[in-house]
């Protein structure tokens, strides 16, 4: 299954550069957590301060299981807290929501 998400970064060139630097090679324990959850591929693109993420999953993936595993993993929580210092919620995001699931409107 493919999911697409959007999120904004704080609109500061220095912070954006730092955020990109962290993503050149993410921490091994973060990648392991992502893969263990059933996410098989993940890509993040940026234009200005807007991020777009494409996530491919296998049949074992569930949002609920991923959220529970992340909440129980101190390394993931540390990473998420660090990344949140660079990120800002989209205007339509629910309170506490980071990446917002996008609605697909066209496929060829």
N, C-alpha and C positions, 0 to 999 in steps of 0.2 A: 504494500500500500504506500502511496505517496501523500505526504502532507506538506503544506507550505505555510510559513509563518512570517510575520513582520514584527519589527521592533525598531525603535529609534535609539541612537546614541546621543549623549550630550553633545551639543554642537560646538565642539572645541577641537581644533586641529591637533593639538598635543595629545589630548585624551583619545581621540580617534586613532592616532598613530600608535599609542600604547596598547589600545584594544587589539588592533591588528597584529601587533608584535606578539601578544599572548596567544593569538590563534595561528601563528606560523607553525608552532609545534605545541599542541596542548599537552597538559600533564598526562602521563601514562595512565594514572588511576582514573582520570576523567574519561579518557577514551575507552578504557575497559568497562566502566560503568555504562557508557552509551551503548557499546556493543552487546553487553550482557542483557540489556533491556529488550533486545530484538531490533534495534536500529542497525541497519546494514550499510547505509550510506547517508552522509550528511554533508551539505554544502551551504556556505553562507556567502552572500554577495552584498556589496554596499554601493550605494550612490548617495553622495552627500552624507547625511547622518542617518539615513534609512537603511536598515538591514533587511534582507530577505533570505530565509532559510528553507532549503528543500531537504526533506527527510524521507528516506525510503526505509520501510520496515518489513519484517517477516511476520508470519502468522502468530508468533509468540508475543508480539508487542501489544501492550495496553497502556493508555495514558495513566490509569489508576495505579497499576503496578509500578510504572516508572516513577510516578510522584512519591509513592510509598518508599521505594528503594532509595530515591534521592534524599528524602527526609531523614532516613536512617543512616545515611552515609556522611560522616563528618567531613571527608575530603571534598565531596560534591557540594556540601553546604558552604564550605570555605571558598570554593571556586565560584559558586553562585553569588555569594556576598561580595566577592572581589569584582566580578563582572558587573554587578548592579551599580557599582560606583561609576561605571562608564555608560550605563544604559539609562534610558528614561521610557516610561510607559507611553504607548500610543494614546491619543486623546480618547479613543473609544474603548480602551482597555478597562476591564473590571478592576476594582481595588486589589492590589497585590499581584495582578497579572503582568507577566513580562512579555514573552512571545505570544502574539495573537494569531490564532489559526485563521488562515485566509480561505475564502470561499472560491472554489474553482468556477470559472464562468465560461471557459472555452477549452476544448481539446480537439486536436485534429489527428 
